[in-house]
C-alpha cells in the first residue's frame, strides 16, 4: 500500500452518501469531491438531489487540499446525523 492510499483512508477526496426511507418516499444522494484548482488551492465540489435525477451543484474554494478535506469531513458528519450513510 502506498502512502497516497493511506492518505485517502485518513482524508477521503471523494465521498458518496445516500439516504433511503421508503416510508417517506425519500431517495436522496449527496456526493462530495476534492479537486485541485488552477491557482494552487483546492475546490470541494458538492452535488445533491433525488436518486435518479440530476442534482444541484455547489463549488467551494479553499486554500489547500487539507482545508477542503476538513470541510468534506465536517459536512459528512452533519449528513450522518441526518441519516445519510455510505
C-alpha positions in Angstrom: 0.0 0.0 0.0 1.5 3.4 -1.0 1.4 6.5 1.2 -1.2 8.0 -1.2 -3.6 5.1 -0.5 -3.0 5.6 3.2 -3.7 9.3 2.9 -7.0 8.6 1.1 -8.2 6.5 4.1 -7.5 9.3 6.6 -8.7 12.2 4.4 -11.0 11.0 1.7 -11.1 13.1 -1.5 -14.4 11.5 -2.8 -17.5 10.6 -0.7 -20.9 9.3 -1.8 -23.7 9.2 0.7 -27.3 8.0 0.4 -30.5 8.4 2.4 -33.3 6.0 1.6 -36.5 5.9 3.5 -39.3 4.1 1.6 -42.0 5.1 4.2 -41.4 8.8 3.5 -40.7 8.2 -0.3 -37.2 9.6 0.3 -34.3 8.5 -2.0 -31.5 11.1 -1.8 -27.8 11.2 -2.6 -25.0 13.5 -1.6 -21.7 13.4 -3.4 -18.6 15.4 -2.4 -15.2 15.5 -4.2 -12.0 17.4 -3.6 -10.1 18.6 -6.7 -7.1 20.8 -7.1 -7.7 24.1 -8.9 -5.6 26.1 -11.3 -4.4 28.6 -8.7 -2.7 26.2 -6.2 -5.7 25.8 -4.0 -8.4 23.1 -4.0 -12.2 23.0 -4.6 -14.8 21.0 -2.8 -17.5 20.1 -5.3 -20.8 19.1 -3.7 -23.7 17.6 -5.6 -27.0 16.5 -4.0 -30.6 15.6 -5.0 -33.0 12.8 -5.6 -31.5 9.5 -6.8 -32.3 9.1 -10.5 -32.5 12.9 -11.1 -29.9 15.5 -11.9 -28.7 17.1 -8.7 -27.8 20.6 -7.6 -24.1 21.5 -7.6 -22.1 23.9 -5.4 -18.3 24.5 -5.6 -16.4 25.8 -2.6 -12.9 27.2 -3.0 -10.3 26.5 -0.3 -6.7 27.5 0.2 -5.4 23.9 0.1 -6.5 20.3 -0.2 -6.2 19.8 3.6 -8.7 22.5 4.3 -11.1 21.2 1.6 -10.8 17.7 3.0 -11.5 19.0 6.5 -14.6 20.8 5.2 -15.7 17.5 3.5 -15.4 15.6 6.8 -17.4 18.3 8.7 -20.2 18.1 6.1 -20.1 14.3 6.1 -20.5 14.2 9.9 -23.5 16.6 9.7 -25.1 14.5 6.9 -24.5 11.3 9.0 -26.5 12.8 11.9 -29.4 13.4 9.4 -29.5 9.8 8.3 -27.1 9.6 5.3 -24.8 6.7 5.0 -22.2 5.2 2.6 
